[in-house]
């Protein structure tokens, strides 16, 4: 099933080779049967989850500072 087109921006970063190895290992683990998941897909998921986590952490910290 094709992905819905979204406005995107190309982002180029250098990461440690260990991160690439870890992303490659996850590629096979998160792949549903019959769906190809690429390294790029795994990195996108990791960034999205990481951003969600950082935002929640920031909200908790801000909430604690105002209490």
C-alpha positions, 0 to 999 in steps of 0.5 A, spaced: 500 500 500 503 506 497 504 511 503 500 518 503 504 523 500 506 528 505 510 535 505 517 532 506 524 535 507 531 532 506 535 531 512 542 528 511 546 527 518 552 522 519 551 517 525 555 512 528 556 505 524 553 502 530 546 506 529 546 503 522 547 496 524 542 497 530 537 500 524 539 494 520 537 489 525 531 492 527 529 492 519 528 484 519 524 485 526 519 490 525 517 487 518 510 485 517 509 479 513 509 481 506 511 488 507 518 491 506 521 495 511 527 499 509 533 502 513 530 509 512 523 506 514 526 504 521 530 511 522 524 515 521 520 511 526 526 511 531 526 519 530 518 519 530 518 515 537 524 519 539 521 526 538 515 523 542 519 521 548 522 528 548 516 532 547 513 528 553 519 529 557 519 536 556 512 537 558 513 533 564 519 537 566 515 544 565 509 541 569 513 540 575 516 546 574 510 550 575 507 546 581 
